[in-house]
Amino acid sequence: MYKDDTIAAISTGMSNSGIGIVRISGAEALQIIDQIYSGKEKLFHVSSHTIHYGFIKDGDETIDEVLVTVMRAPRTFTGEDTVEINCHGGVFVVKKILETVVRYGARLAEPGEFTKRAFLNGKMDLSQAEAVIDVIHSQNEYALKSSISQLKGSVKEKISKIREEILYHTAFIETALDDPEHISVDRYGEKLSVIVEELSSQLHELIESSENGRIIKEGIQTVILGKPNAGKSSLLNVLSGHERAIVTDIEGTTRDVLEEQVQIHGLNLNIIDTAGIRDTDDVIEKIGVDKAKEYADDADLIIYVADASRKLDDNDKKIIELIQDKKTIILLNKSDLHTVLDKEFLDSYIRESYGMVQNGQESFPIIEISAKEERGIQDFENVLISMFLGGNISFNNEVYITNMRQKMALQEAYHSLERVLESINAQMPEDFYSIDLIDAYEALGSITGETIGEDLVNEIFSKFCMGK
């Protein structure tokens, strides 16, 4: 899996910019740079973690004026000798320097190969390596903080502690079975069940965090519903900060779905503005209404825009039926006009008509707004944050699983521990315990990369960008 040749790649974006970086990593990195660098001294003998001014040359041809950073193994990102050429950021000049580096002995790096080498050289575990690409792809404050937390080892630390506990008890059982004269396992199942229940609880907590983790990473899939002319498109324009949707007084203006990504207090909302829900004979509008219902089924959040200037009608009632089992915020729009529908009546209608009172269910939050005058939007944002992230997210102690591969491994480990408890309750022989404990140990090891095959490692790092 590990290749010990010297690799090189462009580590900055391929567009004209103030600076470009060509990274070289491997045993021959310093020999290669000395063949093409011209400065006060050769770089092979300079101290580690130093920067040197000079020029990159190909024979007698000067390519660019540069600063070269020299970092010696093992105190580097990859764990190998590493050189970074900081040059002017024109696309042509950066590519020409890379071509020169390759011509003098380096190989073009594969996608993610620098981080892959860091993993293989023990500079980071697999969860930290995956966090690297998450940092690069972060689209909001929470996603960045979560990725940085994982990059610092929050997932690694949590998983390692659980694995250590599992390994200790597995080793004890195996040793006791090999040496029954000196080590007894009498009533060990009772002690083990307490420990396994605690470990299962920790795994369950991590698995449950994946929903918040997905929202942190990918954003909240949000659908705006409402009857025609309730102000859905006006709301979208307010949230996005520009005229994203056409707004008129004509009902049915929005026929197809409009998609927009907005950021609210560090969270991404992937918003879909849908056609107004109503009975219609217009074929095109009817398709839009059907699409709205489909999107609502898969949404993390529904924003139901009710029109305070009009009484509830059959269209509103159909929308309320759609949102019964969904996470929903109701915005009572047009509060700047003469209103005939108030918050108390709407809340009472929903609770009584759909059994929320009898089931002890909480009603949906209802916020009076005016999309036209942008009033009540702050209240909506506060409710949104409170609804999804409890209003306060800390990445100091909390670990959020944002990676589907890691979630599946956690679920596999959790089910293995469940089987251990089943064996204990059924008073099965102790060797049954160790079989499932080992399965849990192996599943968790795939998160940190300690029990993972070459093919999967290659697949994970192939998704990285070139030069990282």
C-alpha positions as CSV (number, residue, x, y, z in Angstrom):
1,M,0.0,0.0,0.0
2,Y,2.9,2.4,0.8
3,K,5.1,3.7,-2.0
4,D,8.4,5.2,-0.9
5,D,9.1,7.2,-4.0
6,T,9.0,11.0,-4.1
7,I,5.7,12.7,-5.1
8,A,4.8,16.3,-6.1
9,A,1.6,18.2,-6.8
10,I,0.1,21.7,-6.9
11,S,-1.4,22.3,-3.5
12,T,-3.3,25.5,-4.3
13,G,-6.3,26.2,-6.6
14,M,-5.8,26.2,-10.3
15,S,-6.6,29.8,-11.0
16,N,-4.6,33.0,-11.2
17,S,-3.8,34.2,-7.7
18,G,-1.2,36.0,-5.6
19,I,0.6,32.8,-4.7
20,G,0.9,29.2,-5.8
21,I,2.4,26.2,-3.9
22,V,4.1,23.1,-5.4
23,R,4.6,20.5,-2.7
24,I,7.2,17.7,-2.8
25,S,7.3,14.8,-0.4
26,G,9.6,11.8,-0.1
27,A,13.1,10.6,0.5
28,E,14.5,12.5,-2.5
29,A,12.7,15.8,-2.0
30,L,15.8,17.7,-1.0
31,Q,18.0,16.2,-3.8
32,I,15.3,17.2,-6.4
33,I,14.9,20.8,-5.1
34,D,18.7,21.3,-5.1
35,Q,18.8,20.5,-8.8
36,I,16.4,23.2,-9.7
37,Y,16.8,25.8,-6.9
38,S,19.3,28.7,-7.1
39,G,20.0,30.7,-4.0
40,K,22.7,31.5,-1.4
41,E,23.1,27.9,-0.4
42,K,22.2,24.3,-1.2
43,L,19.0,23.2,0.7
44,F,20.1,19.7,1.4
45,H,22.1,20.8,4.5
46,V,19.9,23.6,5.8
47,S,18.0,23.3,9.1
48,S,14.4,22.0,9.1
49,H,11.4,24.3,9.0
50,T,13.3,27.1,7.4
51,I,12.3,29.3,4.4
52,H,14.8,30.3,1.7
53,Y,14.7,32.9,-1.0
54,G,15.9,32.2,-4.5
55,F,14.9,31.1,-8.0
56,I,13.6,28.0,-9.7
57,K,15.6,27.2,-12.8
58,D,15.5,24.5,-15.5
59,G,19.1,24.5,-16.7
60,D,19.9,28.0,-17.6
61,E,16.3,29.1,-17.8
62,T,14.9,31.0,-14.8
63,I,11.2,30.0,-14.3
64,D,10.2,32.1,-11.2
65,E,11.3,33.9,-8.1
66,V,10.3,31.8,-5.1
67,L,10.4,31.1,-1.4
68,V,11.2,27.5,-0.6
69,T,10.1,25.9,2.7
70,V,12.2,23.0,3.9
71,M,10.8,20.5,6.4
72,R,12.6,17.4,7.4
73,A,11.1,14.0,8.5
74,P,9.5,13.1,10.8
75,R,8.2,16.5,11.8
76,T,6.1,17.0,8.7
77,F,2.5,16.5,7.6
78,T,3.4,13.3,5.7
79,G,6.2,12.2,8.0
80,E,8.6,12.4,5.1
81,D,11.1,15.1,3.9
82,T,8.9,17.8,2.5
83,V,9.6,20.8,0.4
84,E,7.1,23.5,-0.6
85,I,7.8,25.9,-3.4
86,N,5.9,29.2,-2.9
87,C,5.8,30.9,-6.3
88,H,3.7,33.5,-8.1
89,G,0.2,32.2,-8.5
90,G,-0.2,32.3,-12.3
91,V,-1.6,29.0,-13.6
92,F,1.1,28.7,-16.3
93,V,4.0,29.4,-14.0
94,V,2.8,27.0,-11.3
95,K,2.3,24.2,-13.8
96,K,5.7,24.9,-15.3
97,I,7.4,24.5,-11.9
98,L,5.5,21.3,-11.3
99,E,6.6,19.9,-14.7
100,T,10.2,20.8,-13.8
101,V,10.0,19.1,-10.5
102,V,8.7,15.9,-12.2
103,R,11.3,16.1,-14.9
104,Y,14.1,16.1,-12.2
105,G,12.8,12.9,-10.4
106,A,9.5,13.3,-8.7
107,R,6.3,11.5,-9.6
108,L,2.9,13.2,-9.9
109,A,1.0,12.6,-6.7
110,E,-2.3,10.7,-6.8
111,P,-5.4,12.4,-5.3
112,G,-5.1,12.6,-1.6
113,E,-1.7,10.9,-1.6
114,F,0.0,13.3,0.8
115,T,-2.7,12.7,3.4
116,K,-2.6,9.0,2.6
117,R,1.1,9.0,3.4
118,A,0.4,10.9,6.6
119,F,-2.0,8.1,7.6
120,L,0.3,5.3,6.6
121,N,3.2,6.9,8.5
122,G,1.2,7.1,11.7
123,K,0.9,10.9,11.7
124,M,-2.9,10.7,11.9
125,D,-5.6,8.0,12.1
126,L,-8.2,7.5,9.4
127,S,-10.9,9.5,11.2
128,Q,-8.4,12.5,11.2
129,A,-7.5,11.9,7.6
130,E,-11.2,12.0,6.6
131,A,-11.6,15.2,8.7
132,V,-8.9,16.8,6.4
133,I,-11.2,16.6,3.4
134,D,-14.2,17.7,5.5
135,V,-12.3,20.9,6.5
136,I,-11.7,21.6,2.8
137,H,-15.3,21.1,2.0
138,S,-16.8,22.9,5.0
139,Q,-19.5,25.3,4.0
140,N,-20.5,26.8,7.3
141,E,-19.1,27.6,10.8
142,Y,-20.5,24.5,12.5
143,A,-19.2,22.1,9.8
144,L,-15.7,23.7,10.1
145,K,-15.7,23.5,13.9
146,S,-16.8,19.9,13.8
147,S,-14.1,19.0,11.2
148,I,-11.4,20.8,13.2
149,S,-12.5,18.9,16.3
150,Q,-12.2,15.6,14.5
151,L,-8.9,16.7,13.0
152,K,-7.6,17.2,16.5
153,G,-8.6,13.7,17.4
154,S,-12.0,13.9,19.1
155,V,-13.3,10.8,17.3
156,K,-10.0,8.9,17.6
157,E,-9.9,9.5,21.3
158,K,-13.4,8.4,21.9
159,I,-13.1,5.3,19.8
160,S,-9.7,4.4,21.2
161,K,-11.0,4.4,24.8
162,I,-13.9,2.1,23.9
163,R,-11.6,-0.3,22.0
164,E,-9.2,-0.4,24.9
165,E,-12.0,-1.4,27.3
166,I,-13.3,-4.1,24.9
167,L,-9.8,-5.4,24.3
168,Y,-9.1,-5.7,28.1
169,H,-12.1,-7.8,28.7
170,T,-11.6,-9.9,25.6
171,A,-8.0,-10.6,26.7
172,F,-9.2,-11.5,30.2
173,I,-11.7,-14.0,29.0
174,E,-9.3,-15.6,26.5
175,T,-6.6,-15.8,29.2
176,A,-9.0,-17.3,31.7
177,L,-10.2,-19.9,29.2
178,D,-6.6,-20.9,28.5
179,D,-5.6,-21.1,32.2
180,P,-8.8,-22.0,34.1
181,E,-6.8,-23.3,37.1
182,H,-5.5,-19.9,38.0
183,I,-8.1,-17.5,36.6
184,S,-11.8,-17.9,37.3
185,V,-14.6,-16.5,35.1
186,D,-17.3,-17.4,37.6
187,R,-20.1,-14.8,37.6
188,Y,-17.9,-12.8,35.1
189,G,-20.9,-12.3,32.9
190,E,-22.7,-10.2,35.5
191,K,-19.7,-7.8,35.7
192,L,-19.3,-7.8,31.9
193,S,-22.9,-7.0,31.3
194,V,-22.6,-3.7,33.2
195,I,-19.6,-2.7,31.3
196,V,-21.1,-3.7,27.9
197,E,-24.2,-1.8,28.6
198,E,-22.1,1.4,29.4
199,L,-20.1,0.9,26.2
200,S,-23.3,0.3,24.2
201,S,-24.7,3.5,25.6
202,Q,-21.7,5.4,24.4
203,L,-21.9,3.9,21.0
204,H,-25.6,4.7,20.8
205,E,-24.9,8.3,21.7
206,L,-22.4,8.6,18.9
207,I,-24.8,7.0,16.4
208,E,-27.6,9.4,17.5
209,S,-25.1,12.3,17.0
210,S,-24.9,11.4,13.3
211,E,-28.3,13.1,12.6
212,N,-26.9,16.4,14.0
213,G,-23.7,15.6,12.2
214,R,-25.4,15.3,8.9
215,I,-27.2,18.6,9.4
216,I,-23.9,20.3,10.4
217,K,-22.1,18.9,7.4
218,E,-24.8,18.9,4.7
219,G,-27.3,21.5,5.9
220,I,-31.0,21.3,6.7
221,Q,-33.1,20.1,3.8
222,T,-35.9,22.7,4.0
223,V,-39.2,22.9,2.1
224,I,-41.4,26.0,2.1
225,L,-45.1,25.1,1.8
226,G,-48.1,27.3,1.6
227,K,-51.1,28.1,-0.5
228,P,-50.7,30.4,-3.5
229,N,-49.9,34.0,-2.7
230,A,-49.1,33.3,0.9
231,G,-45.7,34.9,0.6
232,K,-43.4,31.9,0.2
233,S,-41.3,33.4,-2.6
234,S,-41.1,36.7,-0.6
235,L,-39.8,34.7,2.3
236,L,-37.2,33.0,0.1
237,N,-36.0,36.4,-1.2
238,V,-35.7,37.7,2.4
239,L,-33.7,34.7,3.6
240,S,-31.4,34.6,0.6
241,G,-30.8,38.4,0.6
242,H,-31.6,38.9,-3.0
243,E,-34.5,38.6,-5.5
244,R,-34.2,34.9,-6.0
245,A,-37.9,34.3,-6.8
246,I,-40.4,36.3,-8.9
247,V,-43.0,37.9,-6.6
248,T,-46.4,39.0,-8.0
249,D,-50.0,39.3,-6.7
250,I,-51.0,36.6,-9.2
251,E,-51.7,33.3,-7.6
252,G,-49.7,30.4,-9.0
253,T,-46.7,32.5,-10.1
254,T,-44.3,29.8,-8.7
255,R,-44.9,26.6,-10.8
256,D,-41.6,24.8,-10.5
257,V,-39.4,24.4,-7.5
258,L,-36.7,27.0,-6.7
259,E,-33.7,25.9,-4.8
260,E,-31.4,28.2,-2.8
261,Q,-28.8,27.7,-0.1
262,V,-28.8,30.2,2.7
263,Q,-26.8,30.4,5.9
264,I,-28.4,31.3,9.2
265,H,-26.2,31.7,12.3
266,G,-23.6,29.2,10.9
267,L,-26.1,26.6,9.7
268,N,-26.9,25.9,6.1
269,L,-30.5,25.7,4.9
270,N,-30.9,24.0,1.6
271,I,-34.2,25.7,0.8
272,I,-36.8,24.5,-1.8
273,D,-39.5,27.0,-2.6
274,T,-42.5,25.1,-4.0
275,A,-45.6,25.8,-6.0
276,G,-48.5,27.0,-3.9
277,I,-50.6,24.0,-2.8
278,R,-54.2,24.1,-4.1
279,D,-56.6,22.2,-6.3
280,T,-56.0,23.3,-9.9
281,D,-56.8,22.3,-13.5
282,D,-53.6,23.8,-14.8
283,V,-51.5,20.8,-15.8
284,I,-48.1,22.5,-15.3
285,E,-49.1,24.0,-11.9
286,K,-50.5,20.6,-10.8
287,I,-47.1,19.0,-11.5
288,G,-45.5,21.7,-9.4
289,V,-47.9,21.0,-6.5
290,D,-47.2,17.2,-6.7
291,K,-43.5,17.9,-6.6
292,A,-44.0,20.1,-3.5
293,K,-45.6,17.2,-1.7
294,E,-42.8,14.8,-2.7
295,Y,-40.1,17.2,-1.4
296,A,-42.1,17.6,1.8
297,D,-41.9,13.9,2.5
298,D,-38.0,14.0,2.5
299,A,-37.5,17.3,4.2
300,D,-35.7,17.8,7.5
301,L,-37.7,21.0,8.1
302,I,-40.9,22.3,6.6
303,I,-41.6,26.1,6.8
304,Y,-45.4,26.5,6.4
305,V,-46.2,30.0,5.4
306,A,-49.8,30.8,6.4
307,D,-51.5,34.0,5.2
308,A,-52.8,36.0,8.2
309,S,-54.9,38.2,5.8
310,R,-57.1,35.3,4.7
311,K,-59.1,32.7,6.6
312,L,-58.0,29.1,6.7
313,D,-59.4,27.2,3.7
314,D,-59.2,23.7,2.3
315,N,-55.8,24.3,0.9
316,D,-54.4,25.2,4.3
317,K,-56.0,22.1,5.8
318,K,-54.3,19.9,3.2
319,I,-51.0,21.5,4.1
320,I,-51.6,20.9,7.8
321,E,-52.3,17.3,7.1
322,L,-48.9,17.0,5.2
323,I,-46.9,18.4,8.2
324,Q,-48.4,16.3,11.0
325,D,-45.4,14.1,11.5
326,K,-42.7,16.6,10.2
327,K,-40.5,19.0,12.0
328,T,-42.2,22.3,11.1
329,I,-42.1,26.0,11.8
330,I,-45.3,27.9,11.0
331,L,-44.8,31.5,9.8
332,L,-48.0,33.6,10.0
333,N,-47.2,36.0,7.2
334,K,-48.6,39.4,6.2
335,S,-48.9,40.6,9.8
336,D,-48.4,44.1,8.4
337,L,-51.9,43.9,6.8
338,H,-55.4,43.7,8.3
339,T,-55.3,40.2,9.8
340,V,-58.2,37.7,10.1
341,L,-56.2,34.7,11.2
342,D,-54.3,35.0,14.5
343,K,-51.7,32.8,16.1
344,E,-54.0,31.6,18.9
345,F,-56.7,30.4,16.6
346,L,-54.3,28.6,14.2
347,D,-52.6,26.9,17.2
348,S,-55.9,25.8,18.6
349,Y,-57.2,24.6,15.2
350,I,-54.1,22.4,14.6
351,R,-54.1,21.0,18.1
352,E,-57.8,20.1,18.3
353,S,-58.3,19.0,14.7
354,Y,-55.4,16.7,14.5
355,G,-55.4,15.1,17.9
356,M,-52.3,16.9,19.3
357,V,-54.2,17.7,22.5
358,Q,-55.3,14.1,23.1
359,N,-51.8,12.7,22.3
360,G,-50.1,15.2,24.6
361,Q,-48.2,16.4,21.5
362,E,-46.6,19.8,21.4
363,S,-48.0,22.1,18.7
364,F,-45.7,23.6,16.1
365,P,-44.0,26.9,16.8
366,I,-46.0,29.7,15.2
367,I,-44.2,33.0,14.5
368,E,-45.9,36.2,13.2
369,I,-43.9,37.7,10.4
370,S,-44.0,40.2,7.6
371,A,-41.8,39.1,4.7
372,K,-42.5,42.4,3.0
373,E,-41.2,44.5,5.9
374,E,-38.8,41.8,7.1
375,R,-40.3,41.6,10.6
376,G,-40.2,38.5,12.7
377,I,-37.3,37.0,10.8
378,Q,-35.0,37.1,13.8
379,D,-37.6,35.2,15.9
380,F,-37.7,32.6,13.1
381,E,-33.9,32.2,13.1
382,N,-33.8,31.8,16.9
383,V,-36.4,29.1,16.8
384,L,-34.6,27.4,14.0
385,I,-31.3,27.2,15.9
386,S,-33.0,26.1,19.1
387,M,-35.0,23.4,17.2
388,F,-32.1,21.8,15.4
389,L,-29.0,22.3,17.6
390,G,-30.4,23.2,21.0
391,G,-29.3,26.8,20.4
392,N,-25.8,26.0,21.7
393,I,-23.2,23.7,20.1
394,S,-19.9,23.0,21.7
395,F,-17.1,21.0,20.1
396,N,-15.0,20.8,23.2
397,N,-16.6,17.7,24.7
398,E,-19.2,16.7,22.2
399,V,-18.4,14.5,19.3
400,Y,-20.6,14.6,16.2
401,I,-20.3,11.8,13.6
402,T,-20.5,13.4,10.2
403,N,-19.2,10.5,8.1
404,M,-21.6,7.7,6.9
405,R,-18.8,5.1,6.8
406,Q,-18.1,5.8,10.5
407,K,-21.8,5.6,11.4
408,M,-22.1,2.2,9.8
409,A,-19.1,0.9,11.7
410,L,-20.5,2.2,14.9
411,Q,-23.8,0.5,14.2
412,E,-22.0,-2.8,13.5
413,A,-20.1,-2.5,16.7
414,Y,-23.3,-1.7,18.6
415,H,-25.1,-4.8,17.3
416,S,-22.0,-6.9,18.2
417,L,-22.3,-5.6,21.8
418,E,-26.0,-6.4,21.8
419,R,-25.2,-10.0,21.0
420,V,-22.8,-10.1,23.9
421,L,-25.6,-9.1,26.2
422,E,-27.9,-11.7,24.7
423,S,-25.2,-14.3,25.3
424,I,-24.8,-13.3,28.9
425,N,-28.6,-13.3,29.5
426,A,-28.8,-16.7,27.9
427,Q,-25.9,-17.9,30.2
428,M,-23.9,-19.0,27.2
429,P,-20.2,-20.1,27.6
430,E,-17.7,-17.2,28.0
431,D,-16.1,-17.9,24.6
432,F,-19.3,-16.7,23.0
433,Y,-18.7,-13.3,24.7
434,S,-15.2,-12.9,23.2
435,I,-16.3,-13.7,19.7
436,D,-18.8,-10.8,19.6
437,L,-16.4,-8.5,21.6
438,I,-13.8,-9.1,18.9
439,D,-16.3,-8.3,16.2
440,A,-17.1,-5.0,18.0
441,Y,-13.4,-4.3,18.4
442,E,-12.7,-4.9,14.7
443,A,-15.7,-2.7,13.6
444,L,-14.4,0.2,15.7
445,G,-10.9,-0.3,14.3
446,S,-12.2,0.4,10.8
447,I,-13.0,4.0,12.0
448,T,-9.5,4.7,13.1
449,G,-8.0,2.6,10.2
450,E,-6.4,-0.1,12.3
451,T,-8.5,-2.8,10.8
452,I,-9.1,-1.8,7.3
453,G,-8.2,-3.2,3.9
454,E,-6.0,-1.7,1.2
455,D,-8.9,-1.3,-1.3
456,L,-11.0,0.7,1.1
457,V,-8.0,2.9,2.0
458,N,-7.4,3.6,-1.6
459,E,-11.1,4.4,-2.2
460,I,-11.3,6.8,0.7
461,F,-8.2,8.8,-0.4
462,S,-9.2,8.8,-4.1
463,K,-12.0,11.2,-3.2
464,F,-9.5,13.8,-2.0
465,C,-8.4,16.7,-4.2
466,M,-5.0,16.6,-5.9
467,G,-2.2,18.1,-3.8
468,K,-3.7,17.2,-0.4
